[in-house]
Amino acid sequence: MTTTVAYLANEFPSAVEPYVLEEIEELRRLGVQVIAGSVRRTADGASASNDAPQIVLRPPQAVILLRALWLCIGHMRRMRPLISRVLFHGREGPTKRIKALAHTWLGACYAVLLEGSGIKHIHVHHGYLGSWIAMVAARLLGVEFSMTLHGSDVLLHAAYLDKKLENCMFCLTVSEYNRNYILEHYPKVDAEKVVVARLGVEVGERLAPPIRRVRGDGDRFKFLAVGRLHAVKDHAFLIRACAQLCGRKVNFECAIAGEGPERRNLEFLIRKCGVEERVRLLGHVPRERMESFYDQADVVVLTSRSEGIPLVLMEAMARGKIVLAPAITGIPELVIPGKTGFLYEAGSMEEFVSRLLLIRLQMSGSEDSLSPGRQLDQIQHAARMQVCENFNRRRRLESFGGFFLQRVGPQAERAPHENLVLQ
């Protein structure tokens, strides 16, 4: 018997969220019929027919809105607890409450579009607006829903997360840090249904290139940042750090790959700090071209204020690159200081710059087995092994698919003492 599930993402397909399509394809590989949906249409487009969402919610058609309203009225007893939470409980402000009401109506639209499809379950990626929509649709259709939480959807933008956690069949999250945070801040949630499901990257057969030795002032020290130009990624912090390096007469080059709403502000800051000759905003770089930028970099840096466990760090470490990242959220589960990379205290400019200078100094070391340079070689190898063993895309997709079928498939009995971490 074929199991049919709906899978909803805020934007699908999305170049910066490849894991959504990967999970959909894995479920289909296992024989699950997946109805892919997107809350809004994306500018990315679909490269192939399999990539295209079968349902796009926004903007909704007038006839769907009317049918959705009638559906809500007809199932008001089911909807009353959700509407009551939106209007009368919690600490959300008026704007968020109005948005939640709109998302409730959109959830009813989603239910209308799914009617007659025979779905057994709805899964939604990220805990933002899409998770409320999925929860409403599941309630109206009389099916279960689940969700995957990353970082800021737990730590920064957790509106109505209490209700979502209460109603979901299970919640996957990308780090132990997130799981512990959820259980600490939402003590009424059944710990058994909060499961760690790590993300992963492709681990190729190519050996990591040796550490490029920086032999002195004549060799330019190169570091790379990869991420959407958004305030939470805090590329402004990186640009200010570059200004400090300039003040110390360090010969360096910084490349930032990514596009987003902060570009104009960052361009202004680059000019203000006088680092136009040192810092390059590369814009969006296709995945097939990123290989050369990784190869050229001595260090891959991350300056985010909030993260789950970033794919960019996994990709860099899989290539044997030295990484420097803030010691926040789940990042220390991937980057073990001094063993698989380097960490700094989030927000500490002094420590960030000092770490960069220390790495540069170590890269100027000799080939002697006890030299700092040889220690970097060991970190390079350990970083690659860390990703191969614990953040391997193929392994984590197999774990995700197996877990999903166990919970949602025709024989969805949960095994006793099931491992709450999917590797």
C-alpha positions as CSV (number, residue, x, y, z in Angstrom):
1,M,0.0,0.0,0.0
2,T,1.5,3.4,-1.1
3,T,1.8,6.0,1.6
4,T,1.0,9.6,0.5
5,V,2.4,12.5,2.4
6,A,2.4,16.3,1.8
7,Y,5.8,18.1,2.3
8,L,5.6,21.9,2.7
9,A,8.5,24.4,2.6
10,N,8.4,28.2,2.9
11,E,10.2,28.4,-0.5
12,F,10.7,25.5,-2.8
13,P,12.9,24.9,-4.7
14,S,15.6,27.0,-3.1
15,A,19.3,26.9,-3.9
16,V,20.2,27.7,-0.3
17,E,18.1,24.8,1.1
18,P,19.1,21.8,-1.0
19,Y,18.1,19.4,1.9
20,V,14.4,20.0,1.2
21,L,14.6,18.5,-2.3
22,E,17.0,15.8,-1.1
23,E,14.5,14.6,1.6
24,I,11.6,14.6,-0.9
25,E,13.6,12.6,-3.4
26,E,14.7,10.1,-0.6
27,L,11.0,9.6,0.4
28,R,10.1,9.0,-3.2
29,R,13.0,6.6,-3.6
30,L,11.5,4.6,-0.8
31,G,8.1,4.4,-2.5
32,V,6.3,7.2,-0.7
33,Q,4.1,9.4,-2.8
34,V,5.1,13.0,-1.9
35,I,3.0,16.1,-2.8
36,A,5.6,18.9,-2.7
37,G,4.3,22.3,-1.7
38,S,5.7,25.8,-1.3
39,V,4.1,28.7,0.7
40,R,5.3,31.2,-1.9
41,R,6.7,30.9,-5.4
42,T,10.5,31.4,-5.6
43,A,12.7,33.2,-8.0
44,D,14.9,30.1,-8.3
45,G,12.5,28.4,-10.6
46,A,12.7,24.6,-11.1
47,S,15.5,23.1,-13.0
48,A,13.5,19.9,-13.7
49,S,9.9,18.8,-13.5
50,N,10.5,16.8,-10.3
51,D,11.7,20.0,-8.7
52,A,8.5,22.0,-9.3
53,P,6.1,22.2,-6.3
54,Q,2.7,20.7,-7.0
55,I,1.1,23.2,-4.7
56,V,2.0,26.9,-4.3
57,L,-0.2,28.7,-1.7
58,R,0.5,32.3,-2.3
59,P,-1.2,34.2,-3.8
60,P,-4.3,32.1,-3.3
61,Q,-7.2,32.2,-5.7
62,A,-10.5,33.8,-4.6
63,V,-12.5,30.6,-5.0
64,I,-9.9,28.7,-2.8
65,L,-10.2,31.4,-0.2
66,L,-14.0,31.1,-0.1
67,R,-13.8,27.3,0.1
68,A,-11.2,27.6,2.9
69,L,-13.5,29.9,4.9
70,W,-16.4,27.5,4.5
71,L,-14.1,24.6,5.6
72,C,-13.1,26.4,8.8
73,I,-16.7,27.2,9.6
74,G,-17.7,23.6,9.1
75,H,-14.9,22.4,11.4
76,M,-15.1,25.2,14.0
77,R,-14.8,22.8,16.9
78,R,-11.5,21.6,15.6
79,M,-10.3,25.1,14.9
80,R,-11.4,26.7,18.2
81,P,-8.3,25.8,20.3
82,L,-5.9,27.2,17.6
83,I,-7.9,30.4,17.1
84,S,-8.2,30.8,20.9
85,R,-4.4,30.5,21.2
86,V,-3.9,33.1,18.5
87,L,-6.3,35.7,20.0
88,F,-6.2,35.3,23.8
89,H,-3.1,33.5,25.0
90,G,0.7,33.9,24.8
91,R,2.9,37.0,24.6
92,E,2.7,37.7,20.9
93,G,1.9,41.3,19.9
94,P,-1.0,42.4,17.7
95,T,0.9,42.2,14.5
96,K,1.9,38.6,15.0
97,R,-1.7,37.7,16.0
98,I,-3.1,39.2,12.8
99,K,-0.5,37.4,10.8
100,A,-1.3,34.1,12.6
101,L,-5.0,34.6,11.7
102,A,-4.0,35.1,8.0
103,H,-1.8,32.0,8.2
104,T,-4.8,30.1,9.7
105,W,-6.8,31.0,6.6
106,L,-3.9,30.0,4.4
107,G,-3.7,26.7,6.2
108,A,-7.4,26.1,5.4
109,C,-6.5,26.9,1.7
110,Y,-3.8,24.3,1.9
111,A,-6.3,21.8,3.3
112,V,-8.7,22.6,0.4
113,L,-5.9,22.0,-2.2
114,L,-5.0,18.6,-0.5
115,E,-8.6,17.3,-0.2
116,G,-9.1,14.1,-2.1
117,S,-5.4,13.4,-2.4
118,G,-5.5,10.6,0.2
119,I,-2.6,12.1,2.2
120,K,-1.8,10.4,5.5
121,H,0.6,13.0,6.9
122,I,2.0,16.5,6.4
123,H,5.6,17.3,7.0
124,V,6.9,20.9,7.0
125,H,10.4,22.2,6.9
126,H,11.2,25.1,9.3
127,G,9.2,26.4,12.1
128,Y,8.2,29.7,10.6
129,L,4.8,30.5,9.0
130,G,4.7,27.3,7.0
131,S,4.5,25.2,10.2
132,W,1.3,27.0,11.4
133,I,-0.2,26.5,7.9
134,A,0.7,22.8,8.0
135,M,-0.7,22.4,11.5
136,V,-4.0,24.0,10.5
137,A,-4.3,21.9,7.3
138,A,-3.6,18.7,9.2
139,R,-6.2,19.5,11.8
140,L,-8.9,20.2,9.2
141,L,-8.0,17.1,7.3
142,G,-7.8,14.9,10.4
143,V,-4.2,13.8,9.8
144,E,-1.0,14.2,11.7
145,F,1.8,16.7,11.0
146,S,5.5,16.9,11.8
147,M,8.2,19.6,11.4
148,T,11.9,20.1,11.1
149,L,13.4,22.9,13.1
150,H,16.8,24.5,12.4
151,G,18.1,27.5,14.3
152,S,16.5,30.9,14.2
153,D,13.0,29.3,14.0
154,V,13.7,27.9,17.5
155,L,15.9,30.6,19.0
156,L,14.8,33.9,17.4
157,H,11.4,33.6,15.7
158,A,9.5,31.1,17.8
159,A,6.0,32.6,17.7
160,Y,3.4,30.0,18.6
161,L,6.1,27.3,18.8
162,D,4.4,26.0,22.0
163,K,1.2,25.1,20.1
164,K,3.1,23.6,17.2
165,L,5.2,21.4,19.5
166,E,2.0,20.4,21.4
167,N,0.2,19.3,18.2
168,C,3.0,17.8,16.1
169,M,3.4,14.0,15.8
170,F,7.2,14.4,16.0
171,C,9.7,17.2,15.7
172,L,13.1,16.8,14.0
173,T,15.8,19.2,14.8
174,V,19.4,19.6,13.5
175,S,21.4,19.6,16.7
176,E,21.5,18.3,20.3
177,Y,21.7,22.0,21.4
178,N,18.3,22.6,19.8
179,R,16.8,19.5,21.3
180,N,18.0,20.4,24.8
181,Y,16.8,24.0,24.3
182,I,13.3,22.9,23.2
183,L,12.9,20.5,26.2
184,E,14.2,23.2,28.6
185,H,11.9,26.0,27.4
186,Y,8.9,23.8,26.6
187,P,8.8,21.4,29.5
188,K,5.3,20.1,28.6
189,V,6.6,18.6,25.3
190,D,7.0,14.9,25.3
191,A,10.8,14.4,25.0
192,E,10.3,11.2,23.0
193,K,8.9,13.1,20.0
194,V,11.9,15.6,19.7
195,V,14.5,13.9,17.6
196,V,17.9,15.1,16.4
197,A,18.2,14.7,12.6
198,R,21.5,16.1,11.5
199,L,22.0,17.7,8.1
200,G,24.8,16.4,5.9
201,V,26.8,17.1,2.8
202,E,28.2,15.1,-0.1
203,V,31.5,13.5,0.8
204,G,33.6,12.9,-2.3
205,E,36.5,10.7,-3.0
206,R,38.8,13.6,-3.7
207,L,41.6,13.9,-1.2
208,A,41.8,17.2,0.7
209,P,44.5,19.5,-0.7
210,P,47.5,20.2,1.6
211,I,47.4,23.3,3.7
212,R,48.8,26.2,1.6
213,R,51.8,27.7,3.5
214,V,51.7,31.4,4.0
215,R,55.5,32.2,3.8
216,G,55.4,35.8,4.9
217,D,54.1,39.2,3.9
218,G,54.5,38.4,0.2
219,D,51.9,35.7,0.4
220,R,48.3,36.9,0.6
221,F,46.2,35.3,3.4
222,K,42.9,34.4,1.9
223,F,39.6,33.7,3.7
224,L,36.1,33.0,2.5
225,A,32.6,33.5,3.9
226,V,29.6,31.9,2.4
227,G,26.1,32.8,3.3
228,R,23.0,34.9,2.4
229,L,23.6,38.6,2.9
230,H,21.2,38.9,5.8
231,A,21.5,40.7,9.1
232,V,21.6,37.4,11.1
233,K,24.7,36.3,9.2
234,D,26.5,39.5,10.4
235,H,28.8,40.0,7.5
236,A,29.2,43.5,8.9
237,F,31.2,42.0,11.7
238,L,33.5,40.4,9.2
239,I,34.0,43.6,7.3
240,R,35.0,45.5,10.5
241,A,37.4,42.7,11.3
242,C,39.0,43.2,7.9
243,A,39.4,46.9,8.7
244,Q,41.3,45.9,11.8
245,L,43.6,43.5,9.8
246,C,44.3,46.4,7.4
247,G,45.3,48.5,10.4
248,R,47.8,45.8,11.4
249,K,49.2,45.8,7.9
250,V,48.2,42.2,7.2
251,N,48.3,41.1,3.6
252,F,44.9,39.4,3.1
253,E,42.0,39.0,0.8
254,C,38.4,38.3,2.0
255,A,35.7,37.0,-0.4
256,I,32.0,36.8,0.6
257,A,29.8,34.6,-1.5
258,G,26.1,35.2,-1.3
259,E,23.3,37.6,-2.1
260,G,20.5,39.2,-0.1
261,P,18.9,42.3,1.4
262,E,22.0,43.5,3.2
263,R,24.1,44.0,0.1
264,R,23.7,47.7,-0.2
265,N,24.5,48.2,3.5
266,L,27.6,46.0,3.2
267,E,28.8,47.9,0.2
268,F,28.5,51.1,2.1
269,L,30.4,49.7,5.1
270,I,33.2,48.4,2.8
271,R,33.7,51.9,1.5
272,K,33.4,53.4,4.9
273,C,36.1,51.1,6.3
274,G,38.3,51.6,3.3
275,V,38.7,47.9,2.5
276,E,37.5,48.0,-1.1
277,E,40.8,46.5,-2.3
278,R,40.6,43.7,0.3
279,V,37.0,42.6,0.5
280,R,34.9,41.3,-2.5
281,L,31.2,40.6,-2.5
282,L,30.9,37.8,-5.0
283,G,27.1,37.7,-5.2
284,H,25.3,34.4,-5.7
285,V,27.8,31.8,-6.8
286,P,26.4,28.6,-8.4
287,R,27.2,25.4,-6.5
288,E,29.3,24.1,-9.3
289,R,31.6,27.2,-9.2
290,M,32.1,27.1,-5.4
291,E,34.7,24.4,-5.6
292,S,37.3,26.9,-6.9
293,F,36.6,29.4,-4.2
294,Y,37.0,26.8,-1.5
295,D,40.2,25.6,-3.1
296,Q,41.7,29.2,-3.0
297,A,40.7,29.9,0.6
298,D,43.2,29.4,3.5
299,V,40.3,29.6,6.0
300,V,36.5,29.5,5.8
301,V,34.9,31.8,8.3
302,L,31.4,32.2,9.7
303,T,30.2,35.2,11.7
304,S,26.5,34.4,12.2
305,R,24.5,35.5,15.2
306,S,22.3,32.4,15.0
307,E,22.6,29.1,13.2
308,G,21.6,25.5,13.4
309,I,24.7,23.6,12.2
310,P,25.6,25.4,8.9
311,L,26.1,23.4,5.7
312,V,28.8,25.8,4.7
313,L,31.0,24.6,7.5
314,M,30.3,21.0,6.6
315,E,31.2,21.6,3.0
316,A,34.4,23.4,3.9
317,M,35.5,20.6,6.3
318,A,34.6,17.9,3.8
319,R,37.2,19.6,1.6
320,G,39.7,19.6,4.4
321,K,39.6,23.4,4.9
322,I,40.4,25.1,8.2
323,V,37.3,26.8,9.6
324,L,36.7,29.5,12.1
325,A,33.2,30.0,13.5
326,P,31.4,31.4,16.6
327,A,30.9,29.0,19.5
328,I,27.1,29.2,19.4
329,T,24.1,26.8,19.3
330,G,25.0,23.4,17.6
331,I,28.3,24.6,15.9
332,P,30.5,23.0,18.6
333,E,29.0,19.6,17.8
334,L,30.7,19.9,14.4
335,V,33.7,22.2,15.0
336,I,35.7,20.8,18.0
337,P,38.1,23.6,19.0
338,G,41.7,22.7,18.1
339,K,40.7,19.3,16.7
340,T,38.4,19.8,13.7
341,G,38.6,23.6,13.5
342,F,38.6,26.8,15.5
343,L,35.9,28.6,17.5
344,Y,35.7,32.2,18.9
345,E,33.4,33.8,21.4
346,A,30.4,35.2,19.5
347,G,30.6,39.0,19.1
348,S,34.2,39.2,20.3
349,M,36.1,41.1,17.6
350,E,39.4,40.8,19.5
351,E,39.1,37.0,19.7
352,F,38.0,36.6,16.1
353,V,40.9,38.7,14.8
354,S,43.4,37.0,17.1
355,R,42.3,33.5,15.9
356,L,42.7,34.6,12.3
357,L,46.2,35.9,13.0
358,L,47.1,32.7,14.9
359,I,46.0,30.5,12.0
360,R,48.0,32.7,9.6
361,L,51.0,32.3,11.9
362,Q,50.6,28.6,12.0
363,M,50.5,28.4,8.2
364,S,53.9,30.0,8.1
365,G,55.4,27.1,10.2
366,S,57.9,24.6,8.9
367,E,57.2,21.0,7.8
368,D,58.5,19.6,11.0
369,S,56.2,17.0,12.6
370,L,55.9,19.1,15.8
371,S,55.4,22.5,14.1
372,P,52.1,24.4,14.3
373,G,51.8,24.0,10.5
374,R,51.8,20.2,10.9
375,Q,49.1,20.6,13.6
376,L,47.0,22.3,11.0
377,D,47.5,19.3,8.7
378,Q,46.1,17.1,11.5
379,I,43.1,19.4,12.0
380,Q,42.5,19.3,8.2
381,H,42.3,15.5,8.3
382,A,40.2,15.3,11.4
383,A,37.7,17.9,9.9
384,R,37.2,15.7,6.9
385,M,36.8,12.6,9.0
386,Q,34.3,14.4,11.3
387,V,32.0,15.1,8.3
388,C,32.5,11.7,6.7
389,E,31.5,9.9,9.9
390,N,28.8,12.2,11.4
391,F,27.5,14.6,8.8
392,N,27.5,12.4,5.7
393,R,24.6,13.4,3.4
394,R,23.9,9.8,2.1
395,R,23.8,8.3,5.6
396,R,21.7,11.0,7.1
397,L,19.1,10.8,4.2
398,E,18.9,7.0,4.8
399,S,18.3,7.6,8.5
400,F,15.7,10.3,7.8
401,G,13.8,8.0,5.3
402,G,13.9,5.0,7.6
403,F,12.7,7.0,10.6
404,F,9.9,8.7,8.5
405,L,8.6,5.4,7.2
406,Q,8.7,3.9,10.7
407,R,6.7,6.8,12.1
408,V,4.3,7.5,9.2
409,G,4.3,4.3,7.1
410,P,1.7,1.6,7.1
411,Q,3.3,-0.1,10.1
412,A,4.1,3.0,12.2
413,E,4.6,1.3,15.5
414,R,7.5,3.0,17.3
415,A,10.2,0.7,18.4
416,P,10.9,0.8,22.2
417,H,14.1,2.8,23.2
418,E,14.4,4.2,19.7
419,N,17.6,6.2,19.2
420,L,16.7,9.9,19.4
421,V,19.6,11.0,17.3
422,L,19.5,10.2,13.5
423,Q,23.1,10.1,12.2
